[in-house]
Amino acid sequence: MNFEGLDPGLAEYAPTMHSALDPVLDAHLNPSLLQNVELDPEGVALEALPVQESVHIMEGVYSELHSVVAEVGVPVSVSHFDLHEEMLWVGSHGGHATSFFGPALERYSSFQVNGSDDIRQIQSLENGILFLTKNNLKYMARGGLIIFDYLLDENEDMHSLLLTDSSTLLIGGLQNHILELDLNTVQETQKYAVETPGVTIMRQTNRFFFCGHTSGKVSLRDLRTFKVEHEFDAFSGSLSDFDVHGNLLAACGFSSRLTGLACDRFLKVYDLRMMRAITPLQVHVDPAFLRFIPTYTSRLAIISQSGQCQFCEPTGLANPADIFHVNPVGPLLMTFDVSASKQALAFGDSEGCVHLWTDSPEPSFNPYSRETEFALPCLVDSLPPLDWSQDLLPLSLIPVPLTTDTLLSDWPAANSAPAPRRAPPVDAEILRTMKKVGFIGYAPNPRTRLRNQIPYRLKESDSEFDSFSQVTESPIGREEEPHLHMVSKKYRKVTIKYSKLGLEDFDFKHYNKTLFAGLEPHIPNAYCNCMIQVLYFLEPVRCLIQNHLCQKEFCLACELGFLFHMLDLSRGDPCQGNNFLRAFRTIPEASALGLILADSDEASGKGNLARLIQRWNRFILTQLHQDMQELEVPQAYRGAGGSFCSSGDSVIGQLFSCEMENCSLCRCGSETVRASSTLLFTLSYPDDKTGKNYDFAQVLKRSICLEQNTQAWCDNCEKYQPTIQTRNIRHLPDILVINCEVNSSKEADFWRMQAEVAFKMAVKKRGEISKNKEFALADWKELGSPEGVLVCPSIEELKNIWLPFSIRMKMTKNKGLDVCNWTDGDEVQWGPARAEEEHGVYVYDLMATVVHILDSRTGGSLVAHIKVGETYHQRKEGVTHQQWYLFNDFLIEPIDKHEAVQFDMNWKVPAILYYIKRNLNSRYNLNIKNPIEASVLLAEASLARKQRKTHTTFIPLMLNEMPQVGDLVGLDAEFVTLNEEEAELRSDGTKSTIKPSQMSVARITCVRGQGPNEGIPFIDDYISTQEQVVDYLTQYSGIKPGDLDAKISSKHLTTLKSTYLKLRFLIDIGVKFVGHGLQKDFRVINLMVPKDQVLDTVYLFHMPRKRMISLRFLAWYFLDLKIQGETHDSIEDARTALQLYRKYLELSKNGTEPESFHKVLKGLYEKGRKMDWKVPEPEGQTSPKNAAVFSSVLAL
């Protein structure tokens, strides 16, 4: 119902809870609506109103059957007959919903939908009920449980909804658009512009959508495009209600008078066949609601707000004898609805009462209603109490339903044992003789088995048949399998499911609901993703690395800084480490240490990931230390041993380096002392099988101050002698890095044994604390309770924990080292850690743990638990707090802090620990200054030996041409393939991508987007590559063999790093990139570009749920250009994209006329379908790259 004709104050009508009606209700209403209504100023007590228990109903004539109170004193705002069950739904101005069952109106459920706004429309679905309020759509079960709650924009004022099919919903209101919502995904799929704002009523037939507007108009819209086909100007004032049946449309409303709006007693009737008005129908009541009630004829029910109801034919004359009166408790009727069977009418009044009128004594609301589920009666009070402490208590006292069927507990054990039929391995002879064509293998039949004979074995212990498909799947949503029961779902290896659209339709948000960025795992050697995240969340390391920039082509520190910058910009979207891992693969030391895995080894998990990541940890710290030193003093690589001289120390050395004294004592008494440094320590475990309790601090001290007997050269004896090697600490690092070295069952048993001992002690202490009411705060802290919250940890939280969250280290006067476990409660005894530092006492807090997940199916994986600090939350979420997170490639999930130190050695093995000094950030400068300067855009020499000036295809920028914020730059990139796509053919004939092809950027072109030289390139770089190219994709890229080889290339050849710096500078300066399909370009280049700096013509010339259109077709259709004839050219493509963007601004009037541009797009798609999206063959057409605009470039 439209309330435009009423005073706006009615919407804020305050519900009264008094027994008498409030006569001041008249002030909220238009007086013209109450001309036939007399109100008793004295009021009537609601309880005094008689409600008949049984009413005699005359068959075929509507009479009142029942009246009930939905909510005392609160006006009814909407009523709706359930389309699936025998129920009537009522919504109130107070946001409360009530349902009544059957014609007796027995209360079924009642719940609050909205705390402040009135319910404006109700729609029943198969599984629940939709409730529309001012700016909220709520889907609730019939019992009141919320299925989803969709919050609209707070500026919206919604009034109506329309269910177009089982999963699509239209929502309209007092704004100039209508929203289309997908009920399956609960997402907005389309926003239709409305020329006449204020859509308060919507109806649908098999021909049109009908929209009733507050201006008094009714528009008829196309079912597919929502375009206006016809429009009826029904009333000069406002529309109150309308309905459609067959070929007739009837409407009632308000007309403008000198004194304001007045209710029009003429119903406007329109013939939908001829699209014109027919004779108006004069009625004898003030119509506020109307509905067609087609039984034998198309009769109309017209209802006034005063309670008068008249039936008449829309094409006949209204008879005053057909008027009957509804007796509302309140002065006004607020809502009206007709059941699907047309046997029942429902009225709601302004005092919260609902009146049911029917044409038979036992009506049904729907022709076919399903059975309604009722809550089971409570049997607790009727059952005798049972004393569970009695051992002889007969369980037969517990009542169970009497049934003759077999109980579920009687299921035979043999039938419930898992016995999967697993695919047998392929015959070795077939594999040996197989030839591959693409991704399909062919081999002769060895005839070792009969035709169609496939052996199956059901023994779980037979490892020969324990083979699985190599197609790994994501753990989220996967069904539990017997051999995976130990590994928690979030710890299992995650992989990306590729479709024909690549990654565009993969839901990364399902795995990461935070604003931190994950890392994609499909790149070769991406096993180090977890360690990259650990280094990123070390604030001093992150700032230091991002401030670093050098001239080396393959510098890990530079590439890590670029990757950290992407992680900073991302708002939850995953990033790739392509360029970093490419530089990593080129370093000879990484290959010598066995850190570069073959694709087959990485996919099958043949390598020991725990050892691998520990070696990688040592390598990366040493390499970063070296790269930082080379900025000032170039030095040779010192190996992966982690020992180096402390002279010329870098900031990485200051953070991680620990200065030591190595003492060698020969049995002759000769002692040799030398100084050294190390970036990390390796745990050394005691050889003890007695089950003795060792603190982690004891094992750590033993590992740092290592003492061992070994053969060494003695200068005094002049030969190798047995010596005692000892190590003493001279200076402690700011970040303590520990490799756990749990590489065998011996070390794993030690961790398991110590965790069991620690668990027993913690449970014992927990019991003592529970008994003692006056306990110390430190006791709770030691058990790991959150700071300031006195909650005793659960038994599960105490299991498998041996690692402390903090350790305390002190340098003694005799060069010794004291190490002990530290809890926050120890500050009460020892004082704050900051004060102790003056005396050589330091407290280290656990910051990260890297864990090896043992999974026999996927070969295992590596994950990290990281304590993310306040500065990261402040930048990403605007809040200041610390939280532990699990980082499993692109899966990121907050976890409890106990989970970070719980290691079930059956599947979760610790590999690396990071402890940081308390208040570490205050010791370092955390400012980041962008090291990339404008000079990177100036002219540079080519790497190609044969390049001549006549081959130059671009003019570098001059100093007076430096781009500014908002400048346009046309961009296009071409790629080559390094690794082919890996896919499999399913049994149904479809292709499934296991691993996508690995692309590498080969050419990057940027053209000027404004100025006198608009369209002339200033970057046209061919990227030199040292990796083997499998396919140059010449037809699509224009790259030919030899173009990327510095020895024979005639192109302007540069390094990837050089061109990357140019693009990074353009992004940081704030230019806007114009291109076609830029999302893929930036992804392969490994750049993160803010969305407001990307103008992609793929999306500018695209209609929702339609195909993407190629640049070639767009250029032909809009610019009359025929491009990409034989091969692609990036200069041609970049300039064409710029011209298309200018054309877009021209057609859409700078985006101010979306409707006119929508018509242009519609014509584009119609033309494309006719031509099958193919451009006509050129007839002597010259390529745009030969145009006059290139004369200045070709003259170079």
PAGUFI-801430 format. One record per residue (C-alpha): residue in one letter; x, y, z. Coordinates in steps of 0.25 Angstrom, whole numbers, plus 5000, padded with zeros to 4 digits. Layout:
N
AXYZ
...
END
This chain:
1196
M500050005000
N500550144997
F500450245008
E500850365000
G499350425002
L499550415017
D500250515026
P501650465028
G501450465043
L500750335042
A502050265039
E502550305053
Y501150275059
A501550235074
P500850105078
T499950125090
M499850015101
H498650075108
S497350015108
A496650125102
L496750175087
D497550305086
P496650405079
V497850495074
L498050385064
D497250475055
A498350585054
H499250485046
L498250465035
N497750535023
P496350585027
S495750545013
L496050405017
L495150405029
Q493850475023
N492950355026
V493650315039
E493150355053
L494050335064
D493650325079
P494450425086
E494250355099
G494950225094
V494650085096
A495449985104
L496049875095
E495749765105
A494249805105
L494149785090
P493349655087
V494049555078
Q493049445074
E493549305076
S492649235066
V492049315054
H491049255044
I491649265030
M490749265018
E491349195006
G491849284995
V491749415003
Y492949475010
S492649485025
E493549505037
L494049375043
H495149415053
S495849535059
V497049535067
V498049635073
A499449625067
E500049735076
V499249825085
G499249965081
V500249955070
P499749975056
V499849865046
S500649905034
V500549785025
S499849655024
H500149535015
F499549395013
D500649285012
L500749224999
H501249095004
E500549065017
E499249095023
M499749225030
L499549375031
W500649465034
V500549605040
G501549715041
S501449835050
H501949975051
G502849935062
G503649835053
H502949715060
A502449595052
T501449495056
S500849375049
F499549305051
F499149165047
G497949125040
P496549185039
A496449185054
L497649285054
E498449205065
R499749275068
Y500949195062
S502149285063
S502449425068
F503849495067
Q504449635065
V504949665051
N505449805053
G505649885065
S505250025059
D504650015046
D503249965041
I503149845033
R502749885019
Q502549755011
I502549615014
Q502849505003
S502749355006
L503749255000
E503849105001
N504849105013
G504549235020
I503949375019
L504549505014
F504349635022
L504549765016
T504749895024
K505250025021
N506749995018
N506849845022
L506449715015
K506349595025
Y506049445021
M505649365033
A505049225036
R503649215039
G504049185054
G504849315055
L506349275052
I507049365043
I507549305029
F508149435024
D508149585028
Y508449675016
L508649815020
L508349925009
D508950065008
E508550145020
N508050255010
E507050155003
D505550165006
M505050035001
H503550005000
S503249884991
L503849754986
L503549654975
L503949514974
T504249494959
D504649344960
S505049254971
S506449314973
T506349464968
L505649574975
L505449724971
I505349834982
G504849974980
G504650094988
L504650244988
Q505950254980
N506250254965
H506650114964
I506249974966
L507149864972
E507249724967
L507649624977
D508149474976
L507549404987
N508549284986
T509849374987
V509149484995
Q509749584986
E509349704977
T509349664963
Q508749784955
K508349924958
Y507249974948
A507050124947
V505650174948
E505250304941
T504150334950
P504550314965
G503750254976
V503350114972
T502450064984
I501649954977
M502149844968
R501349734960
Q501749634949
T501049564938
N501549474927
R501749604918
F502149714927
F502749764940
F501749874946
C502249984955
G501350074962
H502050214965
T501750314976
S501450414965
G500150344961
K500750274949
V500850124946
S501950074937
L502049944929
R503449894927
D504049784919
L504349654926
R505749634921
T506349774920
F505449854930
K505249964919
V503950044920
E502949994909
H501750074913
E501350174924
F499950204929
D499750334936
A498650294945
F498550404956
S498950544957
G499250534972
S499750394977
L499550244975
S498950164986
D498850024980
F498649954967
D498549804962
V498649734949
H497749614944
G497749564930
N497649684921
L497149784931
L497949874940
A497149944951
A497650054960
C497250144971
G497850274977
F497850414980
S497550534972
S498050674974
R497050784979
L497150924983
T497250884998
G498250764995
L498050624992
A496750554992
C496350414990
D495850394976
R494550304976
F494750274961
L495550144959
K496450154946
V496350034938
Y497250004926
D497149894915
L498549834913
R498249784899
M498049924893
M498849994904
R497850104906
A496850144917
I495450094917
T494250154925
P494650184939
L493850114950
Q493150194960
V493050134974
H492250174986
V493450164996
D494750234997
P495650134991
A497050104998
F497249964994
L496749874983
R496949734978
F496449644967
I495749524973
P495449444961
T494549324963
Y493449314952
T493649454948
S494749564949
R494149634961
L494949744969
A494949764984
I495049914987
I495349945002
S495350075009
Q496150115021
S494950135029
G494549985027
Q493549985016
C493749875005
Q493049874992
F493049764981
C492849804966
E493249764952
P494349854946
T493549874933
G492149884940
L491449984950
A491649974965
N490449944973
P490250004986
A489649874991
D490949804989
I491549885001
F491849815014
H492649875026
V493849825034
N493749855048
P495149895052
V495549915066
G496450035062
P495850155054
L496650115041
L496949985033
M498449985030
T498549865021
F497849765013
D498149635006
V497449514998
S497849375000
A498349294988
S497049214988
K496249334988
Q495449275000
A495949375011
L496149525012
A497049585023
F496949725029
G497949785039
D497549915047
S498250025054
E498049965068
G498849835064
C497549745061
V497449645050
H496149615044
L495949485035
W494749485025
T494349355018
D493349305008
S493249175015
P493249115029
E494549035027
P495349115017
S496749075012
F497749185009
N498449104997
P497949004987
Y499048914991
S499748945004
R500848855011
E500748805025
T501248905035
E502348865045
F501948895060
A502948895072
L502948765080
P502248785094
C503248785105
L503248655113
V504248695124
D503248735134
S502548605133
L503748505134
P504148455148
P505548505152
L506748405150
D507948395160
W509148375151
S510048345163
Q509248205165
D510048095158
L508848005157
L507848105152
P507148035140
L507248105127
S505848055124
L505248165132
I505648265120
P504448265111
V504648245097
P503648245085
L503048115082
T503448065068
T503547935061
D504647985051
T506047945053
L506848055061
L508048125055
S508948065067
D508647925061
W509347955049
P510347845046
A511847885048
A512247815035
N511347905028
S511848035034
A513348005032
P513948095021
A514348005009
P514648104997
R514948044983
R516248114979
A516748124965
P517848024963
P519248074958
V519448084943
D520247964938
A521747994937
E521847944923
I520748044919
L521548154925
R522848114918
T522248104904
M521348224905
K521448344896
K520848474899
V520048564889
G519748694897
F519248644910
I518648514905
G519548384906
Y519448274896
A520048134898
P519847994892
N519047894901
P520147794907
R519047684908
T519447654922
R517947644927
L516647594920
R515747694913
N515047794923
Q515647724935
I516047824946
P516547764959
Y516147824972
R516647804986
L515947854998
K517047835008
E517347975015
S518747925018
D519147895004
S519948015001
E520147974986
F518648014984
D518748134993
S518848234981
F518048354979
S517848454968
Q518948554967
V517848664966
T517848724979
E516648784985
S516348894994
P516148855009
I514948955011
G513648885009
R514348745006
E513748625012
E514448555023
E515348435019
P515848325028
H517348355025
L517148505028
H516448505041
M517648555049
V517948675040
S517048795043
K516348845031
K516948985031
Y518348925032
R518248835019
K518848875007
V518048984999
T518048984984
I517349074974
K516249014965
Y516349064951
S515249084942
K515149134927
L515249274933
G516449244941
L516449314954
E515349414952
D514249324958
F515049264969
D514549304983
F515749344991
K514949415001
H514349285005
Y515749255010
N516149385015
K515249485022
T516349575027
L516949695020
F518349635020
A518849575007
G519149425005
L520149374995
E519749284983
P520349144984
H520349094969
I521749164966
P522949074966
N523649074979
A522549144986
Y522849054998
C523449185005
N522149265005
C522049245020
M523449295023
I523149415014
Q521949445022
V522849435035
L523849535030
Y522749635025
F522149635039
L523449675045
E523249825045
P524749865045
V525049765034
R523849815026
C524249955026
L525749925024
I525449835012
Q524449945005
N525550055007
H526549965000
L526849984985
C528049944977
Q528549934963
K528649774963
E527749714953
F527449594962
C527449644976
L526649574986
A526549694996
C525949784984
E524949674980
L524549644994
G524249794996
F523449794983
L522649684989
F522449745002
H521949874995
M520849784989
L520449725002
D520349865008
L519349904997
S518549784996
R517149785004
G517049635005
D517349594991
P518449494989
C519849534983
Q520849454975
G522349444978
N522649424963
N523749524962
F524349484975
L524449344972
R524949364958
A526149444965
F526249334975
R526449224964
T527549304958
I528449304970
P529549194969
E529649174984
A528149144985
S528349034975
A529548984981
L528848964995
G527748884988
L526648994991
I526148994977
L525148884975
A524748814962
D523248824958
S523048674960
D523748674974
E522948794978
A521648734974
S521848594980
G522448644992
K523748564991
G524648664998
N524648685013
L523948815014
A524448835029
R525848825026
L525648905013
I525049025020
Q526049025031
R527149035020
W526349135013
N526249215026
R527749215028
F528049245013
I527049365012
L527549435025
T529049415020
Q528649465006
L527849595011
H529049625020
Q529949615008
D529049704999
M529049805010
Q530549805012
E530749814997
L530149954997
E531350005004
V532449905003
P532249794992
Q532649654998
A532649514993
Y531649414997
R532049355010
G531349225009
A530049165016
G530749135029
G530249265035
S531649305040
F532249435036
C533149545041
S532349655048
S533149775042
G532249855033
D531049805039
S529649825032
V528349855039
I527949715036
G529249675044
Q528849775055
L527449705056
F527849555055
S529349555058
C529849485071
E531349515074
M532049385080
E533349345085
N533749205080
C534749145090
S535549015086
L536348945097
C537348835094
R537748735104
C539148785104
G538548915111
S538649005099
E537349095097
T536949165084
V535849275084
R535249335072
A534049425070
S532949405060
S531449435058
T530249355054
L528849395049
L528149275056
F528249155065
T527949005063
L527348935075
S528248825081
Y527448715089
P527948645101
D528148495099
D527148455110
K526148345109
T525748345124
G524648435122
K525348545130
N524648685130
Y525348785122
D524948935121
F525048985107
A525949095113
Q526948985117
V526948925103
L527149065097
K528249095106
R528948965103
S528848995088
I529349135089
C530549115098
L530848985091
E531948895097
Q532448775089
N533748685087
T534348685073
Q535648665066
A536348795063
W537648855059
C538548895070
D539648995067
N540448945080
C540448795076
E540448825061
K539448715058
Y537948685060
Q537648655074
P536348625082
T535848765087
I534648825095
Q533948925087
T533149025095
R532349145090
N532049275099
I531149385096
R531649535095
H530449605090
L528949555089
P528149585076
D526849665075
I526149555068
L526449415072
V526349315061
I526249165064
N526249045055
C525648935062
E526348815054
V525148715057
N525648625046
S525548485052
S524648405061
K525648425072
E525448585073
A523948565071
D523848465082
F524648565091
W523648675088
R522448585090
M523048535103
Q523348675109
A521948725104
E521348605112
V522148645125
A521748785123
F520248755122
K520248665134
M520948775142
A519948885137
V518748795140
K519248775154
K519448925156
R518148955150
G517448865160
E518248925171
I517849065167
S516349025165
K516348975180
N516949095185
K516049215184
E517049315188
F518049295176
A519149395170
L518949455157
A520349395153
D519749255154
W518649285144
K519649355135
E520649235135
L519449145130
G519349235118
S518049315121
P517849445113
E518349565120
G517349625130
V516349515128
L516349415139
V515849295131
C516449155134
P516949095121
S516248965117
I516848825117
E516948835101
E517748965102
L518748905111
K519048785102
N520348775093
I520948895099
W522448905102
L522849035096
P522749165105
F522149295099
S523249375106
I524749345110
R525649425119
M527149435116
K528249495124
M529749515121
T530549485134
K531849555138
N532649435135
K532149425120
G531149325124
L529649325119
D528449295128
V527149255121
C525849225127
N524349225123
W523649355126
T522149385128
D521449515129
G521249485144
D522749485146
E522749635145
V522149645158
Q523349575164
W524449625155
G523949765150
P523649815136
A524549755125
R524949895120
A525549925134
E526349795134
E526949825121
E527949925127
H528549805135
G528649715122
V527349645124
Y526449635112
V525049575110
Y524749505097
D523349485092
L522949375082
M522549445069
A522449335059
T522449185058
V522649115045
V522048975044
H522248855035
I520848785033
L521048635030
D519948585020
S520248455013
R519248495002
T519748624998
G521248615002
G521048705013
S521148865014
L521748975022
V520849075030
A521149185039
H520549235052
I520849385053
K520549485064
V520149615056
G520549735063
E519749865065
T520349945054
Y519849845044
H518449845049
Q518449995050
R518850015035
K517849905030
E516649915040
G516850045047
V516849965061
T517949955071
H518149815076
Q518949685074
Q518449555069
W519049415065
Y518749375051
L518949245043
F519549265029
N519349145020
D519649205006
F518449285002
L517649235015
I517749335026
E516949305039
P517049365053
I517349265064
D517549255079
K518949275084
H519049135090
E518849075076
A520149145071
V520949055081
Q520148925081
F520948825073
D520248685071
M521548615066
N520648515058
W520348625048
K520848765052
V522348775054
P523048905058
A524148955048
I524549095051
L524249185063
Y524449345064
Y524549415077
I524649565077
K525149655088
R524049725095
N523849875090
L524649845078
N523949945069
S524450055078
R525850035075
Y525750055060
N525350155050
L524050105044
N523850215033
I523850165019
K524350265008
N524050224994
P525350194988
I524850194973
E525150334967
A524650404954
S526050374947
V525550234944
L524750284933
L525850354926
A526550294914
E527450174916
A528350084908
S527849954902
L528449824906
A528349774891
R529649784884
K529049804870
Q528049904873
R528150024864
K527450164866
T526650134853
H525950024861
T525550114873
T523950114874
F523850214885
I524250344890
P524650354905
L523950454914
M524650594915
L524750654929
N523650754926
E522750634922
M522750564935
P521350504938
Q520550564949
V519350504958
G518250464949
D518950474936
L518550364926
V519550254921
G519150154911
L519750014914
D519849884908
A520749764910
E521149634902
F521549504909
V522249374905
T522049234912
L523049174921
N522349054925
E521148984918
E519848964925
E519548834932
A518148784930
E517448654931
L516248604923
R515048564931
S514148444928
D513048534924
G513948594913
T514248724920
K515648774923
S516048814937
T517348904939
I518248844949
K519348954948
P519249074939
S520249114929
Q521349194934
M521449324927
S522649434926
V522549574922
A523249594909
R522849734904
I522249854912
T521849984904
C521350114911
V520850224902
R520550374905
G519050394909
Q519050544907
G519850664902
P520350694888
N520950564887
E519750484891
G519850344886
I521350334884
P522050234893
F523050264904
I523250124908
D523450004899
D524349904906
Y524649764902
I524949684914
S526149604914
T525949464921
Q526949354925
E525949244926
Q525549154915
V524349194907
V523449084903
D522549164893
Y522649304888
L521149314885
T521649404872
Q520149404867
Y519649474879
S520949544885
G521649584872
I522949534879
K523849454871
P525049354875
G526249444876
D525549574881
L525849544895
D527349504893
A528349614895
K529349554885
I528449554873
S527249644877
S526949774869
K525949824880
H526149914892
L526449804902
T526449834917
T526349754930
L525049724936
K525449804949
S525749924940
T524349934934
Y523649884947
L524250014954
K523750104943
L522350044945
R522450054960
F522850204959
L521550224950
I520650154960
D521250224972
I521150364965
G519650334963
V519450324948
K518250254942
F518550134933
V517650114921
G517649974914
H516949854910
G516949734919
L517949804929
Q517549714941
K518349594934
D519449684930
F519749734944
R519649594950
V520749544941
I521649664943
N521349644958
L520849784961
M519749824970
V519049944965
P517850014972
K516550004965
D516350154964
Q517550154955
V517150054945
L516250084933
D515949954926
T515249964913
V514849814915
Y513849864926
L513549994921
F512849934908
H512249814916
M510849784920
P510649694932
R510449544930
K510949564915
R512249524909
M513449604909
I513749674895
S515149674888
L515949794886
R515949764871
F514349764870
L514249894878
A515249964870
W514549924857
Y513149954863
F513450094869
L514650144862
D514550084849
L515950024850
K516449884847
I517549844856
Q518249714860
G518249664845
E519449564846
T519949584860
H519749674872
D520549794874
S520549854888
I520750004882
E519549984873
D518749924885
A519050024895
R518750144886
T517450074882
A517050064896
L517250204898
Q516450244886
L515350154892
Y515350224905
R515250354898
K514050294891
Y513450244904
L513450384910
E512850444897
L511750334897
S511450344912
K511550494913
N512750474923
G511850364930
T510650464933
E509750384923
P509750244926
E508450214920
S508850264906
F510150184907
H509350064911
K508650074898
V509950084890
L510449954897
K509149884894
G509349914879
L510849874880
Y510349734886
E509349724875
K510349754864
G511349654870
R510349534871
K509949564856
M511349554852
D511749444861
W512749544868
K513649544855
V514249664848
P514049664833
E515349634825
P516149754822
E516149814808
G517449884806
Q517349934821
T518649984826
S519049964841
P518850084850
K520350074853
N520750124839
A519850254842
A520450384842
V520550394857
F521750304856
S522550394847
S523250454859
V523550324865
L524050264852
A524950384849
L525850344862
END
